Amino acid sequence: MGAGIALGGVAGYLYWKFIGCTSGSCPITSNKLTSMLYGAAMGFLLTASGCSEGKSKSSSDQAVTSAETKIDSNE
């Protein structure tokens, strides 16, 4: 998770440096610190959401598995 925050911060800085807003009217990209914080937040959300982990079963998949187990045990 920490790596995602760091990479997001670096990405935010690079976005500000090379693409950022020159007019100053952009609330996120007109300021280096704001851009880095936004990038770090996005990095955190991506790593904390489980996108980088293997696919886990959803609650509906678990319910189907549970129902199948009950049917199998009744036979």
N, C-alpha and C positions, 0 to 999 in steps of 0.2 A: 504494500500500500504506500509506503514511504517513497518508493521509486516512482510510482505513478504521480505522486504530488510533485516530486522534483522534476520529472520529465515534463509535466504539465506547466510548471513554472517556467522552465527553459523554453518550452514551446510558446508560451505567452509572451516572453521577452523577445523571442525571434520574430513573432508576429508583429509586435509593436515596432521593432527595429526595421524590418523590411517591408511591411505592408501597412502598418498603423495609419491612423487618421492624422493628416497634417493640418486640417482646419481647426481642430480642437473641439469640434461639436459632437464627436463620438464618445459616449460615456465610458466605454470600456477601453478602447484602443488609443485614446488620446493621451493617456497617462501610463508610463512604464509600470508603475507599481500596481495599478488597477488591472492592467493586462496580465501581469504575472500572477496576481492573486486569482483572477478568473481562470487562467490556465491551470493553476494548481488545484482549484476547486473541481475543474473538469477532470483532471487526472485522478483526483481522489474518487470522484463519482464512478469513473470507469473501472478503477481497480476495486472499489468497495462493492460494486454491483454484482460481481461474480462473472463478468464477461471473460476474464482471463482464466477462469477455472473450468473444469469439465462440466458438461451439461448435467444438471441435477434433475431428478424427477419432479415434475410439478405436482400439485395436490391432486389434480384430476388423474394423473398417471398412477399416483399412489392409491387412490380410491379404486381404480380399475384392478390393480394388482391385489388389493385387499379383497375385493369381491370375487376375483378368480380363485384366491386361496380358500375362501369360504365354500365356494362351489366344489372345489376339488376335495375338501375335507368331508363333505356330505356324501360323496359317492362311495 
